[in-house]
Amino acid sequence: MILRPVARCTFAAAAIAASIVGVVAPAFAGSFLVGPHAELDRTNVEVDDRVIVTIDGFEARVVTISVCGNEGRRGSGDCNMTASKGLRLDGDGTATTAQFGISAPPVPCPCIVRVASRNADEVSVVPIELSGHPMGEVQDAGPGASIDDSLAVTFDVEDVTSGFGESLRHELGGPGQYAVTVTVKNRATVTLDGITVSGDIGRRDNEVAAAFDFSRLGPLPAGNTWEQTIVVDVPAPTFGELHWRSFVTRDGDTLTSTQTITHRPWLLIGIVLFLVLDIALLVGRWLVHRHARHDDEPPADDLDDATPELELVGAP
């Protein structure tokens, strides 16, 4: 008697598993560049010339303007910080303009005018031709410099599964859609090229269940931030932890970011609990019925007493 309900439960579970199968076409969002911007009214200048600087897009309210040689590759040490100018930006959302005197940097050109926030997390540069100042070979920051010095990466993953059918399958542990957003910020004072962005996902730290790529990142100007969001289809099962990783690579160096997303398909959990409870109740009923039948049977002694005695008839 118990086999039929259990068989029905098993069939229902099989039907649920079959309904999980499904693939949703991925969607992609375009990438874009954002960041502070500075420009000069002229870029062919001499020492002691005065130029007009127009500054826009900074979140910081105070910036420092300075002239740097060596493209500012080694930071403030390449800049004439003594002759730099602090400037408070307009807070009404419009561009700020100011006059700035060109000074000689402490190192040879290529030269730039650098506009930076106090902690240098926002930077915009304008290349200039500085007449009369020596030109030299560009010197990088040195062997101790790494990709961390020139790039900053943020990584975010969000479950965006939508639609009744897709959401139902997802809550049964089926495939889901996740929006993966990566931002790459150029912290250097020069335009960076050759940056690639990719990622993968696994159900364990050392597993790669699927890999995905972002669009190729073009030249990234100094101080600018590139951002792109893609929607990644994750096949079933999607319950438990999903380990996401992003990889930003340039010149053989890689920045890795990780995020762990936990998905609990409550509908599937509820159905499994219901099936377990249903089976437990059926087993309990079966045990009760068996015990009741056992109680209805007469004891063995009574059966012996009820057996009639046989008499031999006609014996001498």
Disulfide bonds with the S-S distance in Angstrom:
Cys68-Cys79 1.88
Cys109-Cys111 1.85
